[in-house]
Amino acid sequence: MTETVSERRARLPAAAYDLAMRLGVKPEDQRDGVRLTQTGQMKTSLGAKSSWMAFTAAQTISTRACQFDWRAKLGPFGAISARDALEHGEGRLDIALLGLIQIARAKHTPALVRGELMRYLAELPWAPAAILLNPDLRWRVDGPDTLAVSAGEGKTASEVLLSLDSDGRVIGGFAPDRPRSATPPTLPTPWRGRFSDFRQHHGLWLPFAGEVAWDIDGKGVVYWQGRIERWE
């Protein structure tokens, strides 16, 4: 059953509702999701300085549930394919060569689901309508310029802190304990993303650039940098 505008406003804390309005979301928005394409580079090994590999990717993000599907082509001629996804409560991470030879596949574990949930929460600036439309998100104010958003239950419970700039837009996400491995030892590690290059697009304020890093031994190790090429 579709929520009315008044029901949405009653369900959401004022800080979350106001964030959606600042980002340009219409109170009556009914979209089911967004699609975007990206280009960028990512590290294949955290410890190697020369391990950057270019990628192109297409991603869908649901605004109604904690679900996304990111599919990328990496390396020369896009020979390596990667899929990172969260669907119906199950995480997925697959890497293959030439689309046929499996290089890696993460097992379904609570750690994998937590990691994927944290990615979904941190990427809400790319799907801001989810702030209004996704009833599985829980919100609280964590400071004058920080909102905490969480989802999941029990072993998969996940939370990300969203930092706001002076215009009230989300410029970063942080989790103190994102699993750096989907299998034991899961290595809970501080993890953060940063957004930049905000543009008004289809009536929304969207960041068109971002980067993601792990905090390892007190140092930020950036391992993903990307730009939005198309958003719809």
C-alpha positions in Angstrom: 0.0 0.0 0.0 1.4 3.4 -1.0 2.2 5.8 1.7 0.6 9.2 1.6 2.8 12.3 1.9 1.5 12.9 5.4 2.3 9.3 6.4 5.8 9.7 5.2 6.4 12.9 7.1 5.0 11.3 10.3 7.2 8.2 9.9 10.5 10.1 9.4 12.4 12.2 11.9 12.3 15.9 11.0 16.1 15.9 10.3 15.8 13.1 7.7 12.7 14.6 6.0 14.5 18.0 5.8 17.6 16.4 4.3 15.5 14.9 1.5 13.8 18.3 0.8 17.2 20.1 0.7 18.4 17.5 -1.8 15.4 18.3 -4.0 13.3 15.2 -3.4 9.6 16.0 -4.0 7.3 14.9 -1.1 5.1 13.0 -3.5 8.0 11.2 -5.2 7.1 7.6 -6.2 10.2 6.4 -8.1 11.3 2.8 -7.5 15.0 3.3 -8.1 17.8 5.0 -10.0 20.2 4.0 -12.7 23.7 5.4 -13.1 26.9 4.8 -15.0 30.4 5.5 -13.7 34.0 5.6 -14.8 37.0 5.6 -12.5 39.8 3.6 -11.0 40.1 1.1 -8.1 42.9 -0.8 -6.4 43.2 -4.5 -6.8 45.6 -4.6 -3.8 45.5 -2.3 -0.9 49.2 -2.6 -0.2 50.5 -2.0 -3.7 50.9 1.6 -5.0 50.7 0.6 -8.6 47.6 -1.6 -8.4 45.1 0.9 -9.8 42.9 -0.4 -12.5 40.4 1.6 -14.6 36.8 0.6 -14.7 33.4 1.4 -16.2 30.3 0.4 -14.3 26.5 0.5 -14.4 24.5 0.5 -11.2 20.9 0.3 -10.0 19.9 1.5 -6.6 16.5 0.8 -5.1 14.7 3.6 -3.3 12.1 1.2 -1.8 14.4 -1.4 -0.2 18.1 -1.8 0.8 19.1 -3.2 -2.6 21.7 -2.3 -5.3 23.4 -4.0 -8.2 26.8 -2.7 -9.4 28.4 -4.3 -12.5 31.8 -3.3 -13.7 34.3 -4.0 -16.4 38.0 -3.6 -15.5 41.4 -3.7 -17.0 42.5 -3.9 -20.7 39.5 -4.3 -23.0 37.2 -4.8 -19.9 38.5 -8.4 -19.6 37.6 -8.6 -15.9 34.0 -8.3 -14.8 32.9 -7.6 -11.3 29.5 -7.7 -9.6 28.8 -6.2 -6.2 25.2 -6.5 -5.1 22.7 -6.7 -2.3 19.4 -8.3 -3.2 16.6 -9.5 -1.0 18.9 -9.5 2.1 21.7 -11.4 0.4 25.1 -10.0 -0.5 27.0 -10.9 -3.6 30.5 -10.2 -4.8 31.8 -12.0 -7.9 34.8 -11.5 -10.1 35.4 -13.3 -13.4 37.8 -13.2 -16.4 36.2 -12.8 -19.8 32.9 -13.4 -18.2 33.6 -17.1 -18.0 36.4 -17.9 -15.6 35.5 -17.3 -12.0 38.3 -15.6 -10.1 36.6 -15.0 -6.8 33.1 -15.4 -5.3 32.3 -14.3 -1.7 30.2 -16.6 0.4 27.0 -15.4 1.8 27.8 -14.4 5.4 26.5 -11.8 7.8 29.8 -10.0 7.4 29.2 -9.7 3.6 25.6 -8.5 4.1 26.8 -5.9 6.7 29.4 -4.6 4.2 26.9 -4.3 1.4 24.3 -2.7 3.7 26.9 -0.1 4.7 27.6 0.6 1.0 23.9 1.1 0.3 23.6 3.5 3.3 26.7 5.5 2.3 25.4 5.8 -1.3 22.1 7.4 -0.4 23.3 10.7 -1.9 23.1 9.0 -5.3 19.5 7.9 -4.6 18.1 10.6 -2.3 14.5 9.6 -2.8 15.2 6.5 -0.7 15.4 8.8 2.3 11.6 9.3 2.0 10.6 6.0 0.3 12.7 3.2 2.1 10.8 2.3 5.3 13.7 0.0 6.4 16.0 3.0 7.1 16.3 4.2 10.7 17.5 7.7 11.4 18.9 9.7 14.3 20.7 13.0 14.8 24.4 12.4 15.8 25.5 16.0 16.0 24.9 19.5 14.4 26.2 18.3 11.0 25.9 14.5 11.3 23.0 12.1 10.7 23.2 8.4 11.5 21.3 6.0 9.2 21.0 2.3 10.0 19.4 -0.8 8.6 19.4 -4.6 9.2 18.8 -6.6 12.3 20.9 -8.8 14.6 24.2 -9.9 13.1 23.6 -7.8 9.9 22.7 -4.5 11.8 24.6 -1.7 10.1 25.0 2.0 10.6 26.7 4.8 8.7 27.3 8.4 9.8 26.5 10.9 7.1 28.4 14.2 7.4 26.8 17.4 6.0 28.3 20.5 4.5 27.3 24.1 5.2 24.5 23.7 2.6 23.2 20.6 4.3 24.2 18.2 1.6 25.9 14.9 2.3 29.6 15.2 1.7 30.7 12.0 3.4 29.8 8.7 5.0 31.7 6.9 7.8 31.4 3.5 9.5 33.9 2.5 12.3 33.6 -1.2 11.7 32.9 -2.2 8.1 34.0 -5.8 7.5 37.1 -5.7 5.3 36.7 -9.4 4.5 33.5 -11.4 3.9 35.1 -14.5 5.6 36.8 -14.9 8.9 38.8 -13.0 10.0 36.3 -10.3 9.0 38.7 -7.5 10.0 36.2 -4.7 11.1 37.9 -1.6 9.9 37.1 2.2 9.8 35.7 3.0 6.4 34.8 6.3 4.8 33.5 7.8 1.6 33.7 11.4 0.3 31.5 13.1 -2.2 32.2 16.2 -4.3 31.2 18.0 -7.5 27.6 18.6 -6.6 25.3 19.5 -9.4 21.6 20.1 -9.8 20.4 17.3 -12.0 16.7 16.4 -12.7 15.8 18.8 -9.9 18.1 17.0 -7.4 21.4 18.0 -5.8 23.7 15.0 -6.7 27.4 14.5 -6.1 29.1 13.6 -9.4 32.4 12.5 -7.9 33.4 10.3 -5.0 36.2 8.3 -3.4 36.3 5.5 -0.8 39.0 4.6 1.7 39.9 2.3 4.5 41.6 3.6 7.7 44.5 1.2 8.2 47.1 1.7 11.0 46.0 5.3 11.3 46.3 6.1 7.6 43.6 6.6 5.0 44.1 4.2 2.1 42.0 5.3 -0.9 41.0 2.3 -3.0 38.1 3.6 -5.2 37.6 6.8 -7.1 34.8 7.4 -9.5 32.7 9.8 -11.4 29.0 9.7 -12.4 28.7 9.8 -16.2 24.9 9.4 -16.4 22.1 9.4 -13.9 18.5 8.6 -14.4 
